[in-house]
Amino acid sequence: MNSAVYKVLFVLGLIALIHGGYSAAQYRRFIRITEQEYSSLPMDVFVQWLVSLILTMYGVVHIAGEFREIRANIQLENKTWETAGNRPSFYIFSHRGRNLSPNYNTSD
């Protein structure tokens, strides 16, 4: 299919999602005005929401283009375990462990 077709599917899906949200809000307002007990949304609103969500996701996935494989092993194949596990931002030198050491010298 052409890219324009997917864009149209995406826009139609978004419009249908907005309409489904508006329909749900309108239904809730109607229930509140008529003082009925709310149990759930009508099935047609739920089906509209579900179909429009699937349509929007389908359009987005095809507009985004080809997905590439995530290959973390390429970045990590030249690193050793010591360098991969090294996290300098987690180094803490002033912690309570020095106070618990029997060889702790207060003159430092």
Biopython code that builds the backbone (N, CA, C, O; Angstrom):
import numpy as np
from Bio.PDB.StructureBuilder import StructureBuilder

atoms = [
    (1, "MET", "N", (0.825, -1.184, 0.000)),
    (1, "MET", "CA", (0.000, 0.000, 0.000)),
    (1, "MET", "C", (0.871, 1.249, 0.000)),
    (1, "MET", "O", (2.041, 1.217, 0.381)),
    (2, "ASN", "N", (0.293, 2.304, -0.419)),
    (2, "ASN", "CA", (0.970, 3.582, -0.465)),
    (2, "ASN", "C", (1.033, 4.190, 0.938)),
    (2, "ASN", "O", (0.179, 3.915, 1.780)),
    (3, "SER", "N", (2.046, 5.013, 1.177)),
    (3, "SER", "CA", (2.198, 5.654, 2.479)),
    (3, "SER", "C", (1.032, 6.581, 2.801)),
    (3, "SER", "O", (0.677, 6.753, 3.967)),
    (4, "ALA", "N", (0.444, 7.171, 1.784)),
    (4, "ALA", "CA", (-0.686, 8.078, 2.003)),
    (4, "ALA", "C", (-1.898, 7.323, 2.539)),
    (4, "ALA", "O", (-2.682, 7.872, 3.313)),
    (5, "VAL", "N", (-2.050, 6.079, 2.133)),
    (5, "VAL", "CA", (-3.164, 5.276, 2.628)),
    (5, "VAL", "C", (-3.029, 5.042, 4.132)),
    (5, "VAL", "O", (-4.011, 5.118, 4.871)),
    (6, "TYR", "N", (-1.821, 4.760, 4.571)),
    (6, "TYR", "CA", (-1.598, 4.540, 5.995)),
    (6, "TYR", "C", (-1.807, 5.821, 6.800)),
    (6, "TYR", "O", (-2.293, 5.779, 7.931)),
    (7, "LYS", "N", (-1.445, 6.938, 6.222)),
    (7, "LYS", "CA", (-1.673, 8.214, 6.896)),
    (7, "LYS", "C", (-3.169, 8.501, 7.026)),
    (7, "LYS", "O", (-3.623, 9.014, 8.049)),
    (8, "VAL", "N", (-3.923, 8.169, 5.991)),
    (8, "VAL", "CA", (-5.373, 8.352, 6.049)),
    (8, "VAL", "C", (-5.982, 7.419, 7.095)),
    (8, "VAL", "O", (-6.869, 7.823, 7.847)),
    (9, "LEU", "N", (-5.505, 6.162, 7.145)),
    (9, "LEU", "CA", (-5.984, 5.228, 8.167)),
    (9, "LEU", "C", (-5.680, 5.740, 9.565)),
    (9, "LEU", "O", (-6.502, 5.612, 10.472)),
    (10, "PHE", "N", (-4.502, 6.316, 9.737)),
    (10, "PHE", "CA", (-4.110, 6.869, 11.037)),
    (10, "PHE", "C", (-5.017, 8.033, 11.432)),
    (10, "PHE", "O", (-5.480, 8.102, 12.570)),
    (11, "VAL", "N", (-5.267, 8.934, 10.507)),
    (11, "VAL", "CA", (-6.110, 10.098, 10.802)),
    (11, "VAL", "C", (-7.545, 9.654, 11.083)),
    (11, "VAL", "O", (-8.177, 10.153, 12.014)),
    (12, "LEU", "N", (-8.060, 8.721, 10.284)),
    (12, "LEU", "CA", (-9.412, 8.217, 10.535)),
    (12, "LEU", "C", (-9.505, 7.519, 11.892)),
    (12, "LEU", "O", (-10.502, 7.658, 12.601)),
    (13, "GLY", "N", (-8.468, 6.775, 12.246)),
    (13, "GLY", "CA", (-8.440, 6.130, 13.556)),
    (13, "GLY", "C", (-8.441, 7.141, 14.692)),
    (13, "GLY", "O", (-9.134, 6.953, 15.692)),
    (14, "LEU", "N", (-7.662, 8.219, 14.543)),
    (14, "LEU", "CA", (-7.642, 9.262, 15.573)),
    (14, "LEU", "C", (-8.992, 9.955, 15.695)),
    (14, "LEU", "O", (-9.466, 10.220, 16.800)),
    (15, "ILE", "N", (-9.607, 10.245, 14.556)),
    (15, "ILE", "CA", (-10.924, 10.885, 14.595)),
    (15, "ILE", "C", (-11.942, 9.964, 15.257)),
    (15, "ILE", "O", (-12.783, 10.418, 16.032)),
    (16, "ALA", "N", (-11.867, 8.674, 14.952)),
    (16, "ALA", "CA", (-12.791, 7.716, 15.566)),
    (16, "ALA", "C", (-12.530, 7.581, 17.065)),
    (16, "ALA", "O", (-13.470, 7.424, 17.844)),
    (17, "LEU", "N", (-11.247, 7.641, 17.481)),
    (17, "LEU", "CA", (-10.940, 7.606, 18.919)),
    (17, "LEU", "C", (-11.516, 8.820, 19.635)),
    (17, "LEU", "O", (-12.089, 8.693, 20.717)),
    (18, "ILE", "N", (-11.367, 9.977, 19.041)),
    (18, "ILE", "CA", (-11.916, 11.196, 19.646)),
    (18, "ILE", "C", (-13.437, 11.102, 19.714)),
    (18, "ILE", "O", (-14.043, 11.474, 20.719)),
    (19, "HIS", "N", (-14.049, 10.606, 18.648)),
    (19, "HIS", "CA", (-15.501, 10.462, 18.642)),
    (19, "HIS", "C", (-15.958, 9.448, 19.685)),
    (19, "HIS", "O", (-16.983, 9.651, 20.336)),
    (20, "GLY", "N", (-15.215, 8.365, 19.848)),
    (20, "GLY", "CA", (-15.556, 7.377, 20.871)),
    (20, "GLY", "C", (-15.447, 7.946, 22.274)),
    (20, "GLY", "O", (-16.273, 7.645, 23.135)),
    (21, "GLY", "N", (-14.438, 8.762, 22.507)),
    (21, "GLY", "CA", (-14.309, 9.424, 23.805)),
    (21, "GLY", "C", (-15.439, 10.400, 24.062)),
    (21, "GLY", "O", (-15.963, 10.482, 25.173)),
    (22, "TYR", "N", (-15.810, 11.138, 23.034)),
    (22, "TYR", "CA", (-16.927, 12.063, 23.164)),
    (22, "TYR", "C", (-18.230, 11.298, 23.415)),
    (22, "TYR", "O", (-19.051, 11.723, 24.227)),
    (23, "SER", "N", (-18.416, 10.184, 22.729)),
    (23, "SER", "CA", (-19.624, 9.371, 22.930)),
    (23, "SER", "C", (-19.683, 8.817, 24.350)),
    (23, "SER", "O", (-20.753, 8.761, 24.957)),
    (24, "ALA", "N", (-18.530, 8.407, 24.875)),
    (24, "ALA", "CA", (-18.494, 7.890, 26.245)),
    (24, "ALA", "C", (-18.835, 8.992, 27.241)),
    (24, "ALA", "O", (-19.583, 8.758, 28.190)),
    (25, "ALA", "N", (-18.294, 10.188, 27.034)),
    (25, "ALA", "CA", (-18.609, 11.311, 27.921)),
    (25, "ALA", "C", (-20.075, 11.695, 27.833)),
    (25, "ALA", "O", (-20.708, 11.998, 28.845)),
    (26, "GLN", "N", (-20.611, 11.683, 26.625)),
    (26, "GLN", "CA", (-22.021, 12.016, 26.439)),
    (26, "GLN", "C", (-22.915, 10.971, 27.100)),
    (26, "GLN", "O", (-23.938, 11.319, 27.688)),
    (27, "TYR", "N", (-22.546, 9.712, 27.011)),
    (27, "TYR", "CA", (-23.325, 8.652, 27.665)),
    (27, "TYR", "C", (-23.298, 8.823, 29.179)),
    (27, "TYR", "O", (-24.324, 8.674, 29.842)),
    (28, "ARG", "N", (-22.126, 9.135, 29.725)),
    (28, "ARG", "CA", (-22.028, 9.345, 31.174)),
    (28, "ARG", "C", (-22.887, 10.533, 31.613)),
    (28, "ARG", "O", (-23.525, 10.488, 32.665)),
    (29, "ARG", "N", (-22.900, 11.577, 30.816)),
    (29, "ARG", "CA", (-23.725, 12.732, 31.147)),
    (29, "ARG", "C", (-25.207, 12.381, 31.087)),
    (29, "ARG", "O", (-25.982, 12.830, 31.932)),
    (30, "PHE", "N", (-25.610, 11.585, 30.099)),
    (30, "PHE", "CA", (-26.996, 11.142, 29.984)),
    (30, "PHE", "C", (-27.398, 10.294, 31.188)),
    (30, "PHE", "O", (-28.497, 10.455, 31.719)),
    (31, "ILE", "N", (-26.525, 9.401, 31.618)),
    (31, "ILE", "CA", (-26.806, 8.554, 32.789)),
    (31, "ILE", "C", (-26.960, 9.422, 34.039)),
    (31, "ILE", "O", (-27.833, 9.171, 34.870)),
    (32, "ARG", "N", (-26.112, 10.439, 34.167)),
    (32, "ARG", "CA", (-26.169, 11.318, 35.325)),
    (32, "ARG", "C", (-27.460, 12.138, 35.333)),
    (32, "ARG", "O", (-28.066, 12.327, 36.388)),
    (33, "ILE", "N", (-27.880, 12.621, 34.174)),
    (33, "ILE", "CA", (-29.097, 13.439, 34.083)),
    (33, "ILE", "C", (-30.337, 12.604, 34.388)),
    (33, "ILE", "O", (-31.239, 13.060, 35.091)),
    (34, "THR", "N", (-30.383, 11.385, 33.859)),
    (34, "THR", "CA", (-31.560, 10.535, 34.070)),
    (34, "THR", "C", (-31.509, 9.799, 35.404)),
    (34, "THR", "O", (-32.424, 9.042, 35.729)),
    (35, "GLU", "N", (-30.450, 10.013, 36.177)),
    (35, "GLU", "CA", (-30.261, 9.426, 37.499)),
    (35, "GLU", "C", (-30.342, 7.896, 37.482)),
    (35, "GLU", "O", (-30.901, 7.279, 38.388)),
    (36, "GLN", "N", (-29.781, 7.310, 36.448)),
    (36, "GLN", "CA", (-29.678, 5.862, 36.374)),
    (36, "GLN", "C", (-28.339, 5.428, 36.950)),
    (36, "GLN", "O", (-27.423, 6.237, 37.090)),
    (37, "GLU", "N", (-28.232, 4.153, 37.280)),
    (37, "GLU", "CA", (-26.977, 3.636, 37.816)),
    (37, "GLU", "C", (-26.067, 3.255, 36.661)),
    (37, "GLU", "O", (-26.487, 2.587, 35.716)),
    (38, "TYR", "N", (-24.812, 3.689, 36.747)),
    (38, "TYR", "CA", (-23.844, 3.399, 35.693)),
    (38, "TYR", "C", (-23.264, 2.012, 35.927)),
    (38, "TYR", "O", (-22.762, 1.711, 37.009)),
    (39, "SER", "N", (-23.339, 1.168, 34.895)),
    (39, "SER", "CA", (-22.739, -0.163, 35.015)),
    (39, "SER", "C", (-21.539, -0.298, 34.082)),
    (39, "SER", "O", (-20.465, -0.716, 34.514)),
    (40, "SER", "N", (-21.709, 0.047, 32.827)),
    (40, "SER", "CA", (-20.597, 0.024, 31.876)),
    (40, "SER", "C", (-21.002, 0.808, 30.629)),
    (40, "SER", "O", (-22.150, 1.226, 30.474)),
    (41, "LEU", "N", (-20.022, 0.991, 29.750)),
    (41, "LEU", "CA", (-20.309, 1.684, 28.496)),
    (41, "LEU", "C", (-21.125, 0.780, 27.583)),
    (41, "LEU", "O", (-21.043, -0.444, 27.684)),
    (42, "PRO", "N", (-21.911, 1.374, 26.694)),
    (42, "PRO", "CA", (-22.628, 0.557, 25.709)),
    (42, "PRO", "C", (-21.632, -0.174, 24.809)),
    (42, "PRO", "O", (-20.509, 0.284, 24.599)),
    (43, "MET", "N", (-22.064, -1.305, 24.290)),
    (43, "MET", "CA", (-21.181, -2.135, 23.486)),
    (43, "MET", "C", (-20.746, -1.429, 22.207)),
    (43, "MET", "O", (-19.615, -1.631, 21.765)),
    (44, "ASP", "N", (-21.594, -0.613, 21.599)),
    (44, "ASP", "CA", (-21.207, 0.052, 20.354)),
    (44, "ASP", "C", (-20.085, 1.068, 20.578)),
    (44, "ASP", "O", (-19.225, 1.234, 19.713)),
    (45, "VAL", "N", (-20.083, 1.743, 21.719)),
    (45, "VAL", "CA", (-19.009, 2.690, 22.022)),
    (45, "VAL", "C", (-17.712, 1.936, 22.265)),
    (45, "VAL", "O", (-16.648, 2.353, 21.807)),
    (46, "PHE", "N", (-17.800, 0.829, 22.983)),
    (46, "PHE", "CA", (-16.600, 0.038, 23.251)),
    (46, "PHE", "C", (-16.027, -0.547, 21.962)),
    (46, "PHE", "O", (-14.812, -0.519, 21.764)),
    (47, "VAL", "N", (-16.870, -1.069, 21.094)),
    (47, "VAL", "CA", (-16.402, -1.631, 19.820)),
    (47, "VAL", "C", (-15.803, -0.536, 18.942)),
    (47, "VAL", "O", (-14.782, -0.755, 18.289)),
    (48, "GLN", "N", (-16.427, 0.635, 18.921)),
    (48, "GLN", "CA", (-15.878, 1.743, 18.151)),
    (48, "GLN", "C", (-14.502, 2.123, 18.670)),
    (48, "GLN", "O", (-13.581, 2.356, 17.888)),
    (49, "TRP", "N", (-14.363, 2.186, 19.973)),
    (49, "TRP", "CA", (-13.076, 2.527, 20.560)),
    (49, "TRP", "C", (-12.030, 1.484, 20.234)),
    (49, "TRP", "O", (-10.899, 1.833, 19.893)),
    (50, "LEU", "N", (-12.375, 0.226, 20.329)),
    (50, "LEU", "CA", (-11.416, -0.848, 20.076)),
    (50, "LEU", "C", (-10.994, -0.887, 18.607)),
    (50, "LEU", "O", (-9.806, -1.022, 18.313)),
    (51, "VAL", "N", (-11.938, -0.773, 17.694)),
    (51, "VAL", "CA", (-11.615, -0.794, 16.259)),
    (51, "VAL", "C", (-10.774, 0.420, 15.882)),
    (51, "VAL", "O", (-9.827, 0.298, 15.106)),
    (52, "SER", "N", (-11.107, 1.580, 16.417)),
    (52, "SER", "CA", (-10.337, 2.781, 16.088)),
    (52, "SER", "C", (-8.937, 2.722, 16.684)),
    (52, "SER", "O", (-7.992, 3.233, 16.083)),
    (53, "LEU", "N", (-8.787, 2.112, 17.845)),
    (53, "LEU", "CA", (-7.459, 1.943, 18.429)),
    (53, "LEU", "C", (-6.601, 1.032, 17.565)),
    (53, "LEU", "O", (-5.434, 1.333, 17.313)),
    (54, "ILE", "N", (-7.165, -0.068, 17.112)),
    (54, "ILE", "CA", (-6.424, -0.993, 16.243)),
    (54, "ILE", "C", (-6.081, -0.318, 14.922)),
    (54, "ILE", "O", (-4.973, -0.489, 14.414)),
    (55, "LEU", "N", (-7.009, 0.440, 14.361)),
    (55, "LEU", "CA", (-6.779, 1.150, 13.107)),
    (55, "LEU", "C", (-5.668, 2.183, 13.263)),
    (55, "LEU", "O", (-4.811, 2.311, 12.388)),
    (56, "THR", "N", (-5.678, 2.913, 14.363)),
    (56, "THR", "CA", (-4.642, 3.914, 14.613)),
    (56, "THR", "C", (-3.276, 3.260, 14.787)),
    (56, "THR", "O", (-2.282, 3.732, 14.236)),
    (57, "MET", "N", (-3.230, 2.183, 15.548)),
    (57, "MET", "CA", (-1.953, 1.490, 15.740)),
    (57, "MET", "C", (-1.426, 0.919, 14.425)),
    (57, "MET", "O", (-0.225, 0.983, 14.163)),
    (58, "TYR", "N", (-2.303, 0.367, 13.604)),
    (58, "TYR", "CA", (-1.901, -0.170, 12.304)),
    (58, "TYR", "C", (-1.309, 0.929, 11.427)),
    (58, "TYR", "O", (-0.288, 0.722, 10.771)),
    (59, "GLY", "N", (-1.950, 2.098, 11.417)),
    (59, "GLY", "CA", (-1.429, 3.214, 10.633)),
    (59, "GLY", "C", (-0.088, 3.702, 11.142)),
    (59, "GLY", "O", (0.804, 3.996, 10.346)),
    (60, "VAL", "N", (0.070, 3.794, 12.451)),
    (60, "VAL", "CA", (1.327, 4.274, 13.033)),
    (60, "VAL", "C", (2.468, 3.313, 12.734)),
    (60, "VAL", "O", (3.573, 3.739, 12.398)),
    (61, "VAL", "N", (2.201, 2.024, 12.854)),
    (61, "VAL", "CA", (3.255, 1.041, 12.619)),
    (61, "VAL", "C", (3.738, 1.100, 11.174)),
    (61, "VAL", "O", (4.933, 0.946, 10.922)),
    (62, "HIS", "N", (2.849, 1.317, 10.237)),
    (62, "HIS", "CA", (3.270, 1.359, 8.848)),
    (62, "HIS", "C", (3.830, 2.719, 8.441)),
    (62, "HIS", "O", (4.613, 2.797, 7.495)),
    (63, "ILE", "N", (3.452, 3.774, 9.123)),
    (63, "ILE", "CA", (4.034, 5.084, 8.836)),
    (63, "ILE", "C", (5.476, 5.142, 9.355)),
    (63, "ILE", "O", (6.336, 5.774, 8.743)),
    (64, "ALA", "N", (5.727, 4.485, 10.476)),
    (64, "ALA", "CA", (7.046, 4.540, 11.108)),
    (64, "ALA", "C", (8.129, 3.930, 10.232)),
    (64, "ALA", "O", (9.295, 4.302, 10.364)),
    (65, "GLY", "N", (7.788, 3.020, 9.355)),
    (65, "GLY", "CA", (8.785, 2.417, 8.473)),
    (65, "GLY", "C", (9.226, 1.060, 8.978)),
    (65, "GLY", "O", (8.586, 0.449, 9.834)),
    (66, "GLU", "N", (10.326, 0.610, 8.430)),
    (66, "GLU", "CA", (10.842, -0.713, 8.783)),
    (66, "GLU", "C", (11.458, -0.694, 10.174)),
    (66, "GLU", "O", (12.196, 0.221, 10.540)),
    (67, "PHE", "N", (11.139, -1.710, 10.921)),
    (67, "PHE", "CA", (11.763, -1.862, 12.225)),
    (67, "PHE", "C", (13.100, -2.565, 12.054)),
    (67, "PHE", "O", (13.247, -3.451, 11.212)),
    (68, "ARG", "N", (14.051, -2.166, 12.847)),
    (68, "ARG", "CA", (15.353, -2.815, 12.810)),
    (68, "ARG", "C", (15.518, -3.670, 14.043)),
    (68, "ARG", "O", (14.924, -3.409, 15.089)),
    (69, "GLU", "N", (16.316, -4.673, 13.904)),
    (69, "GLU", "CA", (16.573, -5.581, 15.008)),
    (69, "GLU", "C", (17.462, -4.893, 16.046)),
    (69, "GLU", "O", (18.416, -4.195, 15.702)),
    (70, "ILE", "N", (17.135, -5.101, 17.297)),
    (70, "ILE", "CA", (17.960, -4.560, 18.377)),
    (70, "ILE", "C", (19.072, -5.577, 18.640)),
    (70, "ILE", "O", (18.821, -6.701, 19.074)),
    (71, "ARG", "N", (20.275, -5.162, 18.373)),
    (71, "ARG", "CA", (21.396, -6.091, 18.513)),
    (71, "ARG", "C", (22.372, -5.522, 19.526)),
    (71, "ARG", "O", (23.296, -4.790, 19.171)),
    (72, "ALA", "N", (22.164, -5.858, 20.770)),
    (72, "ALA", "CA", (23.037, -5.362, 21.838)),
    (72, "ALA", "C", (24.378, -6.074, 21.830)),
    (72, "ALA", "O", (25.360, -5.535, 22.341)),
    (73, "ASN", "N", (24.443, -7.271, 21.263)),
    (73, "ASN", "CA", (25.698, -8.012, 21.306)),
    (73, "ASN", "C", (26.785, -7.360, 20.453)),
    (73, "ASN", "O", (27.967, -7.593, 20.706)),
    (74, "ILE", "N", (26.431, -6.554, 19.454)),
    (74, "ILE", "CA", (27.443, -5.869, 18.653)),
    (74, "ILE", "C", (28.195, -4.863, 19.508)),
    (74, "ILE", "O", (29.414, -4.734, 19.391)),
    (75, "GLN", "N", (27.476, -4.148, 20.367)),
    (75, "GLN", "CA", (28.120, -3.158, 21.221)),
    (75, "GLN", "C", (28.914, -3.815, 22.343)),
    (75, "GLN", "O", (29.907, -3.258, 22.810)),
    (76, "LEU", "N", (28.484, -4.988, 22.775)),
    (76, "LEU", "CA", (29.111, -5.608, 23.928)),
    (76, "LEU", "C", (30.139, -6.681, 23.584)),
    (76, "LEU", "O", (30.777, -7.212, 24.493)),
    (77, "GLU", "N", (30.323, -7.019, 22.314)),
    (77, "GLU", "CA", (31.212, -8.134, 22.003)),
    (77, "GLU", "C", (32.675, -7.797, 22.221)),
    (77, "GLU", "O", (33.474, -8.710, 22.424)),
    (78, "ASN", "N", (33.064, -6.532, 22.188)),
    (78, "ASN", "CA", (34.457, -6.150, 22.404)),
    (78, "ASN", "C", (34.746, -5.780, 23.855)),
    (78, "ASN", "O", (35.883, -5.449, 24.191)),
    (79, "LYS", "N", (33.736, -5.830, 24.716)),
    (79, "LYS", "CA", (33.938, -5.455, 26.106)),
    (79, "LYS", "C", (34.091, -6.685, 26.976)),
    (79, "LYS", "O", (33.460, -7.715, 26.739)),
    (80, "THR", "N", (34.932, -6.565, 27.980)),
    (80, "THR", "CA", (35.057, -7.648, 28.951)),
    (80, "THR", "C", (33.993, -7.465, 30.023)),
    (80, "THR", "O", (33.320, -6.435, 30.075)),
    (81, "TRP", "N", (33.848, -8.457, 30.865)),
    (81, "TRP", "CA", (32.845, -8.388, 31.921)),
    (81, "TRP", "C", (33.164, -7.258, 32.899)),
    (81, "TRP", "O", (32.250, -6.613, 33.414)),
    (82, "GLU", "N", (34.442, -7.011, 33.160)),
    (82, "GLU", "CA", (34.833, -5.959, 34.102)),
    (82, "GLU", "C", (34.449, -4.579, 33.575)),
    (82, "GLU", "O", (33.984, -3.733, 34.340)),
    (83, "THR", "N", (34.637, -4.342, 32.278)),
    (83, "THR", "CA", (34.286, -3.033, 31.750)),
    (83, "THR", "C", (32.787, -2.890, 31.552)),
    (83, "THR", "O", (32.262, -1.781, 31.644)),
    (84, "ALA", "N", (32.086, -3.981, 31.283)),
    (84, "ALA", "CA", (30.638, -3.903, 31.118)),
    (84, "ALA", "C", (29.943, -3.650, 32.449)),
    (84, "ALA", "O", (28.920, -2.967, 32.495)),
    (85, "GLY", "N", (30.490, -4.192, 33.531)),
    (85, "GLY", "CA", (29.888, -4.007, 34.846)),
    (85, "GLY", "C", (30.375, -2.774, 35.578)),
    (85, "GLY", "O", (29.925, -2.513, 36.694)),
    (86, "ASN", "N", (31.274, -2.012, 34.991)),
    (86, "ASN", "CA", (31.840, -0.840, 35.632)),
    (86, "ASN", "C", (30.861, 0.327, 35.541)),
    (86, "ASN", "O", (30.453, 0.720, 34.448)),
    (87, "ARG", "N", (30.487, 0.877, 36.693)),
    (87, "ARG", "CA", (29.563, 2.009, 36.729)),
    (87, "ARG", "C", (30.174, 3.105, 37.619)),
    (87, "ARG", "O", (29.909, 3.136, 38.820)),
    (88, "PRO", "N", (30.981, 3.995, 37.049)),
    (88, "PRO", "CA", (31.634, 5.023, 37.872)),
    (88, "PRO", "C", (30.655, 5.950, 38.578)),
    (88, "PRO", "O", (31.008, 6.524, 39.608)),
    (89, "SER", "N", (29.460, 6.116, 38.076)),
    (89, "SER", "CA", (28.508, 7.013, 38.718)),
    (89, "SER", "C", (27.998, 6.452, 40.038)),
    (89, "SER", "O", (27.400, 7.185, 40.825)),
    (90, "PHE", "N", (28.223, 5.162, 40.297)),
    (90, "PHE", "CA", (27.793, 4.559, 41.542)),
    (90, "PHE", "C", (28.909, 4.498, 42.588)),
    (90, "PHE", "O", (28.702, 3.952, 43.672)),
    (91, "TYR", "N", (30.061, 5.036, 42.289)),
    (91, "TYR", "CA", (31.144, 5.036, 43.260)),
    (91, "TYR", "C", (30.813, 6.012, 44.385)),
    (91, "TYR", "O", (30.516, 7.179, 44.130)),
    (92, "ILE", "N", (30.863, 5.540, 45.618)),
    (92, "ILE", "CA", (30.618, 6.383, 46.788)),
    (92, "ILE", "C", (31.780, 6.171, 47.749)),
    (92, "ILE", "O", (32.046, 5.045, 48.170)),
    (93, "PHE", "N", (32.473, 7.258, 48.098)),
    (93, "PHE", "CA", (33.639, 7.127, 48.944)),
    (93, "PHE", "C", (33.413, 7.625, 50.364)),
    (93, "PHE", "O", (34.172, 7.266, 51.264)),
    (94, "SER", "N", (32.405, 8.431, 50.584)),
    (94, "SER", "CA", (32.147, 8.898, 51.937)),
    (94, "SER", "C", (30.854, 8.249, 52.427)),
    (94, "SER", "O", (29.778, 8.840, 52.337)),
    (95, "HIS", "N", (30.973, 7.046, 52.938)),
    (95, "HIS", "CA", (29.812, 6.317, 53.419)),
    (95, "HIS", "C", (30.078, 5.825, 54.835)),
    (95, "HIS", "O", (31.188, 5.992, 55.341)),
    (96, "ARG", "N", (29.110, 5.238, 55.470)),
    (96, "ARG", "CA", (29.220, 4.849, 56.870)),
    (96, "ARG", "C", (30.117, 3.634, 57.089)),
    (96, "ARG", "O", (30.439, 3.311, 58.232)),
    (97, "GLY", "N", (30.518, 2.966, 56.039)),
    (97, "GLY", "CA", (31.377, 1.800, 56.182)),
    (97, "GLY", "C", (32.721, 2.137, 56.795)),
    (97, "GLY", "O", (33.300, 1.314, 57.504)),
    (98, "ARG", "N", (33.224, 3.323, 56.537)),
    (98, "ARG", "CA", (34.520, 3.702, 57.119)),
    (98, "ARG", "C", (34.422, 3.884, 58.635)),
    (98, "ARG", "O", (35.411, 3.699, 59.344)),
    (99, "ASN", "N", (33.245, 4.242, 59.133)),
    (99, "ASN", "CA", (33.069, 4.378, 60.577)),
    (99, "ASN", "C", (32.971, 3.022, 61.261)),
    (99, "ASN", "O", (33.245, 2.916, 62.457)),
    (100, "LEU", "N", (32.595, 2.010, 60.544)),
    (100, "LEU", "CA", (32.458, 0.678, 61.106)),
    (100, "LEU", "C", (33.750, -0.121, 61.047)),
    (100, "LEU", "O", (33.835, -1.203, 61.628)),
    (101, "SER", "N", (34.741, 0.388, 60.364)),
    (101, "SER", "CA", (36.011, -0.318, 60.212)),
    (101, "SER", "C", (36.821, -0.216, 61.504)),
    (101, "SER", "O", (36.906, 0.862, 62.093)),
    (102, "PRO", "N", (37.416, -1.325, 61.953)),
    (102, "PRO", "CA", (38.244, -1.255, 63.165)),
    (102, "PRO", "C", (39.541, -0.487, 62.924)),
    (102, "PRO", "O", (40.165, -0.026, 63.879)),
    (103, "ASN", "N", (39.958, -0.340, 61.666)),
    (103, "ASN", "CA", (41.203, 0.369, 61.350)),
    (103, "ASN", "C", (40.949, 1.813, 60.962)),
    (103, "ASN", "O", (41.820, 2.454, 60.374)),
    (104, "TYR", "N", (39.805, 2.325, 61.269)),
    (104, "TYR", "CA", (39.450, 3.692, 60.878)),
    (104, "TYR", "C", (40.259, 4.683, 61.672)),
    (104, "TYR", "O", (40.303, 4.621, 62.900)),
    (105, "ASN", "N", (40.900, 5.598, 60.975)),
    (105, "ASN", "CA", (41.747, 6.601, 61.593)),
    (105, "ASN", "C", (41.037, 7.944, 61.486)),
    (105, "ASN", "O", (40.698, 8.358, 60.378)),
    (106, "THR", "N", (40.800, 8.642, 62.603)),
    (106, "THR", "CA", (40.080, 9.906, 62.592)),
    (106, "THR", "C", (40.954, 11.074, 62.156)),
    (106, "THR", "O", (40.433, 12.172, 61.961)),
    (107, "SER", "N", (42.242, 10.887, 61.998)),
    (107, "SER", "CA", (43.109, 11.997, 61.615)),
    (107, "SER", "C", (43.069, 12.283, 60.118)),
    (107, "SER", "O", (43.664, 13.267, 59.677)),
    (108, "ASP", "N", (42.382, 11.450, 59.311)),
    (108, "ASP", "CA", (42.328, 11.682, 57.859)),
    (108, "ASP", "C", (41.430, 12.811, 57.513)),
    (108, "ASP", "O", (41.273, 13.136, 56.336)),
]
sb = StructureBuilder()
sb.init_structure("model")
sb.init_model(0)
sb.init_chain("A")
sb.init_seg("    ")
for serial, (resi, resn, name, xyz) in enumerate(atoms, 1):
    if name == "N":
        sb.init_residue(resn, " ", resi, " ")
    sb.init_atom(name, np.array(xyz, "f"), 0.0, 1.0, " ", f" {name:<3s}", serial, name[0])
structure = sb.get_structure()
